[in-house]
Amino acid sequence: MEKLPSGSECFVCGRDNPFGLKMFFYREAKGSCFSNVTIPEQYQSYPGVTHGGVVAAILDEASGRAINADPDLFMVTMELTVRYRRPVPIEQPLKVVGTLLKRRGKVATAKGELFDPDGNLLAESSGMFVDLPQEQQAQMLEGMEGWRVYPDEE
């Protein structure tokens, strides 16, 4: 199992983002990653239920990380479809899994799945991702100084 780098300001994984989820992601096999998360109360919509936009962000991040095995190559989301199966609870441990389905040339497809502690599927996504153009990759790399593998206790 390999721990993946996190950013400093990213909403999902950013260690310094005061509003972020501060999630750690791990790769068990090529094309697959996971993270555990307990979604704080401030991200609820209806009482006790996580806002759907936050759920979509978590699924998008997991799917993208399953694709982006090379830290110097970037794919970005072109399309994301989310299916909400059950209400996603706040303040309960959850697990998200991202899986690369196919990569052909500059386009890849991936899925994300969010589970409760009993293994029930709460939400799932399918996405299409495209290579970020070289000039934009260069600009992005310049701003990546905050990306690194952080210790679990941070």
ZAGURO-461733 format. One record per residue (C-alpha): residue number from 1; x, y, z. Coordinates in nm, 3 decimals. Example, Ala and Ser with C-alpha at 12.3 -4.5 7.8 and 13.67 -1.06 7.14 Angstrom:
<pts>
- nr | east | north | up
- 1 | 1.230 | -0.450 | 0.780
- 2 | 1.367 | -0.106 | 0.714
</pts>
This chain:
<pts>
- nr | east | north | up
- 1 | 0.000 | 0.000 | 0.000
- 2 | 0.133 | 0.342 | -0.099
- 3 | 0.027 | 0.669 | 0.058
- 4 | -0.042 | 0.934 | -0.207
- 5 | 0.064 | 1.299 | -0.187
- 6 | -0.177 | 1.561 | -0.058
- 7 | -0.195 | 1.928 | -0.138
- 8 | -0.190 | 2.218 | 0.099
- 9 | -0.504 | 2.402 | -0.019
- 10 | -0.714 | 2.134 | -0.194
- 11 | -1.071 | 2.117 | -0.059
- 12 | -1.065 | 1.736 | -0.037
- 13 | -0.706 | 1.658 | 0.068
- 14 | -0.554 | 1.996 | 0.160
- 15 | -0.373 | 1.988 | 0.491
- 16 | -0.378 | 2.370 | 0.531
- 17 | -0.730 | 2.435 | 0.404
- 18 | -0.933 | 2.531 | 0.714
- 19 | -1.256 | 2.436 | 0.531
- 20 | -1.125 | 2.115 | 0.373
- 21 | -1.185 | 1.750 | 0.448
- 22 | -0.810 | 1.675 | 0.493
- 23 | -0.843 | 1.325 | 0.347
- 24 | -0.547 | 1.089 | 0.298
- 25 | -0.552 | 0.862 | -0.008
- 26 | -0.377 | 0.527 | -0.049
- 27 | -0.304 | 0.313 | -0.355
- 28 | -0.328 | -0.061 | -0.306
- 29 | -0.285 | -0.152 | -0.673
- 30 | -0.229 | 0.032 | -0.999
- 31 | -0.554 | 0.198 | -1.102
- 32 | -0.715 | 0.179 | -0.759
- 33 | -0.711 | 0.396 | -0.448
- 34 | -0.910 | 0.446 | -0.129
- 35 | -0.957 | 0.683 | 0.161
- 36 | -1.141 | 0.681 | 0.490
- 37 | -1.335 | 0.989 | 0.592
- 38 | -1.572 | 1.110 | 0.859
- 39 | -1.760 | 1.406 | 0.714
- 40 | -1.797 | 1.691 | 0.966
- 41 | -2.133 | 1.836 | 1.060
- 42 | -2.067 | 2.166 | 0.878
- 43 | -2.109 | 1.982 | 0.545
- 44 | -2.463 | 1.864 | 0.605
- 45 | -2.765 | 1.957 | 0.398
- 46 | -3.068 | 1.800 | 0.560
- 47 | -3.018 | 1.714 | 0.928
- 48 | -2.763 | 1.435 | 0.960
- 49 | -2.709 | 1.407 | 0.583
- 50 | -2.403 | 1.520 | 0.385
- 51 | -2.458 | 1.779 | 0.111
- 52 | -2.457 | 1.613 | -0.232
- 53 | -2.193 | 1.850 | -0.366
- 54 | -1.948 | 1.738 | -0.098
- 55 | -2.023 | 1.374 | -0.184
- 56 | -1.957 | 1.451 | -0.552
- 57 | -1.624 | 1.619 | -0.465
- 58 | -1.512 | 1.312 | -0.267
- 59 | -1.605 | 1.074 | -0.550
- 60 | -1.437 | 1.298 | -0.809
- 61 | -1.115 | 1.311 | -0.607
- 62 | -1.103 | 0.934 | -0.560
- 63 | -1.168 | 0.870 | -0.930
- 64 | -0.904 | 1.121 | -1.039
- 65 | -0.645 | 0.978 | -0.803
- 66 | -0.706 | 0.628 | -0.938
- 67 | -0.613 | 0.759 | -1.283
- 68 | -0.324 | 0.990 | -1.199
- 69 | -0.055 | 0.739 | -1.109
- 70 | 0.225 | 0.961 | -1.243
- 71 | 0.260 | 1.277 | -1.027
- 72 | 0.396 | 1.475 | -1.325
- 73 | 0.098 | 1.402 | -1.552
- 74 | -0.243 | 1.548 | -1.488
- 75 | -0.586 | 1.449 | -1.604
- 76 | -0.883 | 1.665 | -1.519
- 77 | -1.252 | 1.588 | -1.495
- 78 | -1.442 | 1.639 | -1.817
- 79 | -1.767 | 1.480 | -1.702
- 80 | -1.890 | 1.334 | -1.374
- 81 | -2.219 | 1.155 | -1.314
- 82 | -2.318 | 1.083 | -0.955
- 83 | -2.584 | 0.843 | -0.839
- 84 | -2.694 | 0.883 | -0.478
- 85 | -2.811 | 0.543 | -0.350
- 86 | -2.873 | 0.626 | 0.017
- 87 | -2.839 | 0.935 | 0.234
- 88 | -2.470 | 0.988 | 0.320
- 89 | -2.444 | 1.042 | 0.695
- 90 | -2.231 | 1.303 | 0.865
- 91 | -2.007 | 1.220 | 1.161
- 92 | -1.977 | 0.849 | 1.069
- 93 | -1.673 | 0.667 | 0.927
- 94 | -1.700 | 0.608 | 0.553
- 95 | -1.474 | 0.460 | 0.286
- 96 | -1.435 | 0.587 | -0.071
- 97 | -1.278 | 0.377 | -0.347
- 98 | -1.165 | 0.505 | -0.686
- 99 | -1.103 | 0.269 | -0.978
- 100 | -0.958 | 0.333 | -1.323
- 101 | -1.180 | 0.161 | -1.579
- 102 | -1.003 | 0.243 | -1.905
- 103 | -0.742 | 0.478 | -2.045
- 104 | -0.708 | 0.529 | -2.416
- 105 | -0.483 | 0.807 | -2.541
- 106 | -0.574 | 1.137 | -2.378
- 107 | -0.903 | 1.014 | -2.226
- 108 | -0.974 | 0.790 | -1.929
- 109 | -1.282 | 0.665 | -1.749
- 110 | -1.304 | 0.588 | -1.379
- 111 | -1.558 | 0.518 | -1.110
- 112 | -1.590 | 0.617 | -0.747
- 113 | -1.784 | 0.438 | -0.475
- 114 | -1.868 | 0.556 | -0.123
- 115 | -1.948 | 0.296 | 0.145
- 116 | -2.070 | 0.299 | 0.504
- 117 | -1.900 | 0.084 | 0.774
- 118 | -2.131 | -0.210 | 0.693
- 119 | -2.025 | -0.206 | 0.327
- 120 | -2.349 | -0.054 | 0.198
- 121 | -2.305 | 0.150 | -0.120
- 122 | -2.416 | 0.507 | -0.044
- 123 | -2.316 | 0.685 | -0.365
- 124 | -2.128 | 0.610 | -0.684
- 125 | -1.989 | 0.804 | -0.976
- 126 | -1.867 | 0.749 | -1.326
- 127 | -1.639 | 1.001 | -1.484
- 128 | -1.450 | 1.088 | -1.794
- 129 | -1.110 | 1.253 | -1.757
- 130 | -0.880 | 1.418 | -2.012
- 131 | -0.511 | 1.508 | -2.020
- 132 | -0.436 | 1.861 | -1.913
- 133 | -0.256 | 2.043 | -2.198
- 134 | 0.124 | 2.069 | -2.156
- 135 | 0.128 | 2.447 | -2.097
- 136 | -0.131 | 2.413 | -1.821
- 137 | 0.060 | 2.119 | -1.671
- 138 | 0.371 | 2.337 | -1.649
- 139 | 0.175 | 2.613 | -1.471
- 140 | 0.026 | 2.360 | -1.232
- 141 | 0.364 | 2.208 | -1.147
- 142 | 0.490 | 2.553 | -1.047
- 143 | 0.221 | 2.572 | -0.780
- 144 | 0.272 | 2.219 | -0.645
- 145 | 0.527 | 2.300 | -0.374
- 146 | 0.268 | 2.217 | -0.106
- 147 | 0.207 | 1.868 | -0.249
- 148 | 0.380 | 1.594 | -0.059
- 149 | 0.316 | 1.280 | 0.139
- 150 | 0.213 | 1.397 | 0.486
- 151 | 0.247 | 1.181 | 0.799
- 152 | -0.085 | 1.037 | 0.921
- 153 | -0.077 | 1.239 | 1.242
- 154 | -0.076 | 1.577 | 1.060
</pts>
